Amino acid sequence: METSTIKPVTIRVSVETISAAEKKYGAKVTGLQAAGEGYFEIYKRTIAELKSVFTPAELSAIVDNINGVGLIRQFQANPEIFWAHLEDGDTYEGLFSKWGIDATAMQNKVKALTAAQVYFLQEEANLFWYGGDRTEMKNLQEFTKKFE
């Protein structure tokens, strides 16, 4: 990367994140820069790994279930917690029957996800509702096409 393309920014991060960056890289700025730049490369590759894993109905159920949920970063990369969240959606809102999903097949898929896959899958579902598109016009079909 050319230094002319690097621009200074100010961000807020937790004390724990700063400490981890300093411990790993010896300097918070270097560590946070590596983490931020690495995030988008990992994101791109992980979304590619998720292609054809879930059916459109399963992806729709995930998006449906994420609506109104505040993601907690330290739990977002855990397939077990994600599955428990989906089970709650089924218990309280009939999520699986609503979308015509086989719960056992869905459970096997979710629990087989890597930490990065479950993290970015939930991130994408969350961005469907709360991302940069503030038009209030949500297209579920466009969302599911990302994962075909």
C-alpha positions as CSV (number, residue, x, y, z in Angstrom):
1,M,0.0,0.0,0.0
2,E,1.3,3.4,-0.9
3,T,1.6,5.8,2.0
4,S,-0.1,8.5,-0.1
5,T,-3.3,6.5,0.1
6,I,-3.3,6.4,3.9
7,K,-5.5,9.0,5.5
8,P,-5.7,9.7,9.2
9,V,-9.1,9.1,10.9
10,T,-10.4,9.2,14.5
11,I,-12.3,6.2,15.8
12,R,-13.6,5.1,19.2
13,V,-12.7,1.6,20.3
14,S,-12.8,-0.2,23.6
15,V,-9.9,-0.1,26.1
16,E,-9.7,-3.9,25.6
17,T,-9.2,-3.5,21.9
18,I,-6.5,-0.9,22.3
19,S,-4.7,-3.1,24.8
20,A,-4.9,-6.1,22.5
21,A,-3.5,-4.0,19.6
22,E,-0.7,-2.7,21.7
23,K,0.1,-6.1,23.0
24,K,0.1,-7.8,19.6
25,Y,1.8,-5.1,17.5
26,G,3.6,-3.0,20.1
27,A,1.6,0.1,19.1
28,K,-2.1,0.8,19.1
29,V,-2.1,2.6,15.8
30,T,-0.2,-0.1,14.0
31,G,-2.5,-2.8,15.5
32,L,-5.7,-1.0,14.8
33,Q,-4.6,-0.3,11.3
34,A,-3.8,-3.9,10.7
35,A,-7.1,-5.0,12.2
36,G,-9.1,-2.5,10.1
37,E,-7.5,-3.3,6.8
38,G,-7.5,-7.1,7.5
39,Y,-11.2,-7.0,8.4
40,F,-12.3,-6.2,4.8
41,E,-10.1,-8.9,3.2
42,I,-11.4,-11.5,5.6
43,Y,-14.9,-10.2,5.0
44,K,-14.6,-10.6,1.2
45,R,-13.2,-14.1,1.5
46,T,-15.7,-15.3,4.1
47,I,-18.7,-14.1,2.1
48,A,-17.4,-16.1,-0.8
49,E,-17.1,-19.2,1.5
50,L,-20.7,-18.8,2.4
51,K,-22.0,-19.0,-1.1
52,S,-24.5,-21.9,-1.6
53,V,-24.4,-22.9,2.1
54,F,-27.9,-21.7,2.9
55,T,-31.1,-21.8,1.0
56,P,-32.9,-18.5,0.3
57,A,-35.6,-19.5,2.9
58,E,-32.9,-20.1,5.5
59,L,-31.2,-16.8,4.7
60,S,-34.6,-15.1,4.9
61,A,-35.1,-16.6,8.3
62,I,-31.7,-15.4,9.5
63,V,-32.5,-11.8,8.3
64,D,-36.0,-12.0,9.9
65,N,-34.5,-13.1,13.2
66,I,-31.8,-10.4,13.3
67,N,-34.4,-7.6,12.9
68,G,-34.4,-5.6,16.2
69,V,-31.4,-7.4,17.7
70,G,-28.3,-5.6,18.9
71,L,-25.3,-7.7,18.1
72,I,-22.6,-8.1,20.7
73,R,-19.2,-8.5,19.1
74,Q,-17.7,-10.9,21.5
75,F,-20.5,-13.4,21.0
76,Q,-21.1,-12.8,17.3
77,A,-18.4,-15.3,16.2
78,N,-19.9,-18.2,18.1
79,P,-22.1,-20.7,16.1
80,E,-23.6,-22.1,19.3
81,I,-24.9,-18.7,20.5
82,F,-26.1,-18.0,17.0
83,W,-28.0,-21.3,16.9
84,A,-29.5,-20.5,20.3
85,H,-30.7,-17.2,19.0
86,L,-32.3,-18.9,16.0
87,E,-34.0,-21.4,18.3
88,D,-35.4,-18.5,20.4
89,G,-36.8,-17.1,17.1
90,D,-38.5,-20.4,16.5
91,T,-39.8,-20.7,20.1
92,Y,-41.2,-17.2,20.3
93,E,-42.2,-16.4,16.7
94,G,-42.4,-19.8,14.8
95,L,-39.4,-18.8,12.7
96,F,-38.7,-22.2,11.1
97,S,-42.3,-23.0,10.2
98,K,-42.8,-19.4,9.0
99,W,-40.0,-19.9,6.4
100,G,-40.5,-23.6,5.8
101,I,-37.1,-24.6,7.2
102,D,-36.0,-28.0,8.4
103,A,-34.6,-27.2,11.9
104,T,-32.2,-30.1,12.0
105,A,-30.6,-29.3,8.6
106,M,-30.4,-25.6,9.6
107,Q,-28.8,-26.5,12.9
108,N,-26.2,-28.7,11.2
109,K,-25.3,-25.9,8.8
110,V,-25.1,-23.2,11.5
111,K,-23.0,-25.4,13.9
112,A,-20.6,-26.2,11.0
113,L,-19.8,-22.5,10.4
114,T,-16.4,-21.1,11.3
115,A,-16.1,-18.2,13.7
116,A,-15.6,-15.8,10.7
117,Q,-18.5,-17.2,8.8
118,V,-21.0,-16.9,11.6
119,Y,-19.7,-13.4,12.4
120,F,-20.0,-12.1,8.9
121,L,-23.3,-13.8,8.2
122,Q,-24.9,-12.1,11.2
123,E,-23.1,-8.8,10.2
124,E,-24.7,-9.0,6.7
125,A,-28.1,-9.7,8.1
126,N,-27.8,-6.8,10.6
127,L,-26.6,-4.5,7.8
128,F,-29.7,-5.5,5.8
129,W,-31.7,-3.7,8.4
130,Y,-29.3,-1.1,9.8
131,G,-26.6,-0.6,7.1
132,G,-25.9,2.4,4.9
133,D,-29.1,2.0,2.9
134,R,-31.5,4.2,4.7
135,T,-34.3,4.2,2.1
136,E,-36.4,1.9,4.2
137,M,-37.0,-0.2,1.0
138,K,-35.5,-3.6,1.8
139,N,-35.2,-6.3,-0.8
140,L,-34.7,-9.7,0.7
141,Q,-34.1,-11.3,-2.8
142,E,-31.1,-9.0,-3.3
143,F,-29.8,-10.1,0.1
144,T,-30.1,-13.8,-0.7
145,K,-28.4,-13.4,-4.1
146,K,-25.2,-12.4,-2.3
147,F,-25.0,-16.0,-1.0
148,E,-26.0,-17.9,-4.2
